[in-house]
Amino acid sequence: AGRSPQVKAFVTQDIPLYHNLEMKHLPGADPELVLLSRRYEELERIPLSDMTREEINQLVQELGFYRKETPDAPVPKEFQFAPAKPLPILLPPQAPTTDGKTPPKRDKEEHPDL
């Protein structure tokens, strides 16, 4: 079981950009994405060996992980616990976006399905 170059590129170049995404290297094991709850209970395992780097990035973002511009960029407060979705009751009331302000910029992060 070798790592695919795609997965390796994701691990070395992309993981540092994701908040709360950690790499645990298990020699000889196929790479898997293990989703944990906030109490560190295992929720799901997703094998990555057959996925392209692009697909893994898309998957991780769909799961709600926050991707930073650079490894040292600050993480906005609302994403501190991403991807664990905070309980709705903890969210500050959203200001209505009818006052002409643009909603927070997230479009850059999301790639339309090609």
Backbone hydrogen bonds in HBPLUS format (Angstrom, degrees):
<---DONOR---> <-ACCEPTOR-->    atom                        ^
c    i                          cat <-CA-CA->   ^        H-A-AA   ^      H-
h    n   atom  resd res      DA  || num        DHA   H-A  angle D-A-AA Bond
n    s   type  num  typ     dist DA aas  dist angle  dist       angle   num
A0008-LYS N   A0004-SER O   2.97 MM   4  6.25 162.8  2.00 156.1 161.7     1
A0009-ALA N   A0005-PRO O   2.86 MM   4  6.04 154.3  1.93 145.1 151.2     2
A0010-PHE N   A0006-GLN O   3.02 MM   4  6.34 156.3  2.08 146.3 152.9     3
A0011-VAL N   A0007-VAL O   2.86 MM   4  6.14 163.1  1.88 153.8 158.2     4
A0012-THR N   A0008-LYS O   2.89 MM   4  6.12 167.0  1.90 155.5 158.3     5
A0013-GLN N   A0009-ALA O   2.82 MM   4  5.66 160.5  1.86 146.9 153.4     6
A0014-ASP N   A0010-PHE O   2.81 MM   4  4.79 139.2  1.98 121.6 134.5     7
A0015-ILE N   A0010-PHE O   2.97 MM   5  6.33 150.3  2.06 163.0 166.4     8
A0017-LEU N   A0014-ASP O   2.82 MM   3  5.45 149.1  1.91 120.8 130.6     9
A0018-TYR N   A0015-ILE O   2.99 MM   3  5.35 152.6  2.06 112.9 121.2    10
A0068-LYS N   A0017-LEU O   2.70 MM  51  5.01 175.6  1.70 147.7 149.1    11
A0019-HIS N   A0066-TYR O   2.95 MM  47  5.56 163.8  1.98 162.3 166.5    12
A0029-ALA N   A0026-LEU O   3.02 MM   3  5.51 163.1  2.05 133.9 137.4    13
A0048-LEU N   A0031-PRO O   2.85 MM  17  5.52 174.9  1.85 148.6 147.6    14
A0033-LEU N   A0046-ILE O   2.70 MM  13  4.91 165.2  1.72 141.3 145.1    15
A0046-ILE N   A0033-LEU O   2.73 MM  13  4.91 156.8  1.78 140.7 148.9    16
A0035-LEU N   A0044-GLU O   2.77 MM   9  5.17 164.9  1.79 155.6 160.7    17
A0043-LEU N   A0035-LEU O   2.63 MM   8  5.33 174.6  1.63 163.7 162.1    18
A0037-SER N   A0041-GLU O   2.74 MM   4  5.14 152.0  1.81 141.3 150.9    19
A0040-TYR N   A0037-SER O   2.75 MM   3  4.97 148.4  1.85 118.9 119.8    20
A0051-MET N   A0048-LEU O   2.88 MM   3  5.34 166.4  1.90 125.0 129.5    21
A0056-ILE N   A0052-THR O   2.95 MM   4  6.29 159.2  2.00 156.5 162.4    22
A0057-ASN N   A0053-ARG O   2.94 MM   4  6.20 163.7  1.97 152.3 156.7    23
A0058-GLN N   A0054-GLU O   2.97 MM   4  6.23 157.9  2.02 148.3 154.7    24
A0059-LEU N   A0055-GLU O   2.86 MM   4  6.05 162.3  1.89 149.9 154.9    25
A0060-VAL N   A0056-ILE O   2.87 MM   4  6.09 168.9  1.88 158.0 160.0    26
A0061-GLN N   A0057-ASN O   3.01 MM   4  6.21 157.0  2.07 146.6 152.8    27
A0062-GLU N   A0058-GLN O   2.83 MM   4  6.07 153.0  1.90 149.3 157.6    28
A0063-LEU N   A0059-LEU O   2.92 MM   4  6.20 141.8  2.07 146.4 157.2    29
A0065-PHE N   A0060-VAL O   3.17 MM   5  5.85 160.5  2.21 159.2 153.7    30
A0064-GLY N   A0061-GLN O   2.94 MM   3  5.06 150.0  2.03 100.0 109.8    31
A0073-ALA N   A0070-THR O   3.00 MM   3  5.22 162.3  2.03 113.7 119.5    32
A0079-PHE N   A0076-PRO O   2.82 MM   3  5.47 155.8  1.88 120.5 128.8    33
A0080-GLN N   A0077-LYS O   3.09 MM   3  5.28 169.4  2.10 112.4 115.5    34
A0082-ALA N   A0079-PHE O   2.93 MM   3  4.79 157.8  1.98 103.0 110.3    35
A0084-ALA N   A0081-PHE O   2.83 MM   3  5.60 128.1  2.10 144.3 139.4    36
A0090-LEU N   A0087-LEU O   2.81 MM   3  5.57 156.5  1.86 126.2 133.0    37
A0091-LEU N   A0088-PRO O   3.09 MM   3  5.43 156.2  2.15 109.6 116.9    38
A0109-GLU N   A0106-ARG O   2.93 MM   3  5.54 135.9  2.13 114.7 125.8    39
A0110-GLU N   A0107-ASP O   3.12 MM   3  5.37 133.3  2.34 101.6 113.8    40
